Amino acid sequence: MRYMHRYMQVIILVIAAQFLISCAARHYRTYDAPPKPKNEIALLVGIHKLTSFKNEDVIVQIVSIDQKTGFKGSRWDGEYKIELLPGVHEVGVRYRGYGYTSAAPIALSYHFEPGQTYVVKPNLSQRGRHWSPSIVNITKE
């Protein structure tokens, strides 16, 4: 019985460690320098349940920044943050919702300002079959 209690403690610790690692893995920097203060970078937030269309979640997936991929937070679930240096960047995005998934990423070019926070807005057609994404500044002043 004592071994079973110890076994359960180990399992709980492993699950807790995996949870903390997955949370930490959802914050990315697109530059190699050490972390910069928030007023020197732009922040692009991936919010997968950004809007609702006909009572179904609409998901926007950020698949690349300046043609670099590999953001582990760019799955179809959850929220993640990507730090960008100020300036023009190309953001590759996909859409899923209302029974449709975009076939290929759409590239958006946007000028990011330091100290600002942005999201990708889906801008769906009336039936949800077409979309024209845009990047929106959501910084609260």
Residue pairs with C-beta under 8 A, 6 or more apart in sequence:
25 72
25 73
26 72
26 73
26 78
26 79
26 80
26 81
27 73
27 80
27 81
27 83
28 71
28 73
28 80
28 81
28 82
28 83
29 35
29 82
29 83
30 65
30 66
30 68
30 82
30 83
30 84
30 85
30 89
31 83
31 84
31 85
35 83
36 83
36 85
38 115
39 114
39 115
40 86
40 114
40 115
41 83
41 84
41 85
41 86
41 114
41 115
42 83
42 84
42 85
42 86
42 112
42 113
42 114
42 115
42 116
42 117
42 118
43 81
43 82
43 83
43 84
43 116
43 117
43 118
44 62
44 65
44 81
44 82
44 84
44 91
44 112
44 117
44 118
44 119
44 120
44 135
45 79
45 80
45 81
45 82
45 117
45 118
45 119
45 138
46 60
46 61
46 62
46 71
46 73
46 74
46 79
46 80
46 81
46 82
46 119
46 120
47 60
47 79
47 119
48 57
48 59
48 60
48 61
48 76
48 77
48 78
48 79
49 57
49 58
49 59
50 58
50 59
50 60
50 119
50 120
50 121
50 122
51 58
51 121
51 122
52 58
53 97
53 98
53 124
53 128
54 98
54 128
56 97
56 98
56 99
57 97
58 95
58 96
58 97
58 98
58 122
58 124
58 128
59 76
59 95
59 96
59 97
60 93
60 94
60 95
60 120
60 121
60 122
60 133
61 74
61 75
61 76
61 93
61 94
61 95
61 96
62 71
62 74
62 82
62 91
62 92
62 93
62 120
63 69
63 71
63 74
63 92
63 93
63 94
63 105
64 90
64 91
64 92
64 105
65 71
65 82
65 84
65 89
65 90
65 91
65 92
66 89
66 90
67 90
67 92
69 92
71 80
71 82
73 79
73 80
73 81
73 82
74 80
76 96
84 112
86 112
86 113
86 114
87 111
87 112
88 109
88 110
88 111
88 112
89 109
89 110
89 112
90 107
90 108
90 109
91 107
91 108
91 109
91 110
91 120
91 135
92 105
92 106
92 107
92 108
93 105
93 106
93 108
93 120
93 133
94 101
94 102
94 104
94 105
94 106
95 101
95 102
95 122
95 131
95 133
96 102
97 122
97 124
97 128
98 124
98 127
98 128
98 129
99 128
100 128
100 129
102 131
106 133
108 120
108 133
108 134
108 135
110 118
110 135
112 118
113 137
115 139
116 137
116 139
117 137
117 138
117 139
118 135
118 136
118 137
118 138
119 135
119 136
119 138
120 133
120 134
120 135
120 136
121 133
121 134
121 135
121 136
122 131
122 133
123 131
123 132
123 133
123 134
124 130
124 131
125 131
